[in-house]
Amino acid sequence: MSKIISAEQAAALIKDNSTIAAATVGLNGWPQEIALAIGERFLHTGSPKNLTLVHSSTCGDHGDNKNGTNALAHEGLVRRLICAHTGAAIHMARLVSENKAECVFLPQGVFPQMWRSVSGKKPGVITKVGLHTFVDPRIEPNPLAELMEIDGEEWLRYKNILPDVALLRGTHCDENGNLTMSEDIAFMEQLSLASAVKNRGGIVIAQAKYLAKAGSLHPKSVKVPGTLVDYVVIASCAQTHMQTQQTKYNPAFAGNLKVPAEKIVPLPFDERRIILERAAKELKPGYLVNLGVGMPLGIANIAAEKGNFADFTLTTETGSFGGTPATGLDFGACYNAQATIDHGAMFDLYDGGGLDIAFLGMAQVDRFGNVNVSKLGDKLNGPGGFINISQNAKNIVFCGTFTDKGKPNKFVENVSQITFSGKYASETNQNVLYVTERCVFKLENQRLVLIEVTPGVDMQTQILDLMPFTPEIRLCNS
């Protein structure tokens, strides 16, 4: 019996009240054609309804369109969203902010570990990731997390999510359902998700770009064996099978082409450059590094300008080692990577303290050193991989301007949501800096300490007078 079906036939397999899950980053891993068919079926028939939708990283392109989970952003279709980040799907995020859909955020690294737990019939994900942040049920209610004590230590247990349907996506799929990801930017957690669903007696549906003859794919290229795949939809066009949020296909992102290093365009001398130059001083030879989305990606430019780019190894949470992370709407991809590993394996490394240093953004910072990047006013973003990375890297450098033009001050009495806990970082003796264009703070004993003031900046009028609290002052450059 052929496994090849249409997107409309795939959508008809989804039952009301089902839990459907995908493995995503941007639009990579997202079966857009199937999602559009599910949305259209709901609009015409009212079914499937009251779905629980689960995905790991973000899923959208920040546009006013039907890309990513926007395709399912119809009131009544999705009852509950469980993910690490939804900021790139503006229509889905709006449903949540308008209380038309429930939402539970979990750290990104929990999802690949969750599917292994479900597949192996284990009791959930037991980890310290998230302690004292907003996913800790002592800080904010979280129906999927509970506090545990093991051998006198605090742990969080993330309860198993039990998916009925896996929506996968890959590059090639043969007639037997064997799935490759040779043109994708990352492997994500499709294999463990497929295993979890099959072990529960559920349905696994894969969208592929190309159909191959049965048995023609190299066995080591197959990332999900065909025995775990029930149905296959072949995408009708590149627009419904995007490689990143903006790129249909770039062979360099898939590791199928090594490109010449682009000529480094020096960053202009502005606030951003001042921040990045100071932050880059924390890099040391041999470091394993993560650069967060946005401003921190400029660290690579600074290092390249100074000629020490080869002294350390950049990584992305999607699994790449070496090379140069892509920026903007190509975030998650990488040029000239030396190696690419599974999403879950990368977070195993991160959670275990494998990162020497991480450079991350900061939307809000308070007197206790807490950082918020997940909830900005009425806008719900979610943490993405921020909690896993910031909580476990040996050294953390938060990068951001001292104030946000036209917005409330970045330094506040109390952050709106704790995405990074100054309390936990102090307890674990983590080395944490907060670098702005005007000054540098260090975290010590759950409080901010002002240690550097940029030359030409008046400490009183340009720093202290603009803060709702007075930090301890211990200048190193006075």
Buried (B, 14 or more C-beta within 10 A) or exposed (E): EEBBBBBBBBBBBBBEEBBBBBBBBBBBBBBBBBBBBBBBBBEEEEBBBEBBBBBBBBBBBBBEEBBBBBBBBBEBBBBBBBBBBBBBBBBBBBBBBEEBBBBBBBBBBBBBBBBBBBBEEEEBBBBBBBBBBBBBBEBBEBEBBBEEEEEEEBBBBBBBBBBBBBBBBBBBBBBBBBBBBBBBBBBBBBBBBBBBBBEBEBBBBBBBBBEBEEEEBEEEEBBBBBEBBBBBBBBEEEEBBBBBBBBEBBEBBBBEEEEEEEEBEEBEEEBBBBBBBBBBEBBEEEBBBBBBBBBBBBBBBBBBBEEBBEEBBBBBBBBBBBBBBBBEBBBBBBBBBEEBBBBBEBBBBBBEEBBBBBBBBBBBBBBBBBBBBBBBEEEBBBBBBBBBBBBBBBBBBBBBBBBEEEEEBBBBEBBBBBBBBBBBBBEBEBBBBBBBBBBBBBBBEBBBBBBBBBEEBEBEEBBBEBBEBEBBEEEEEE
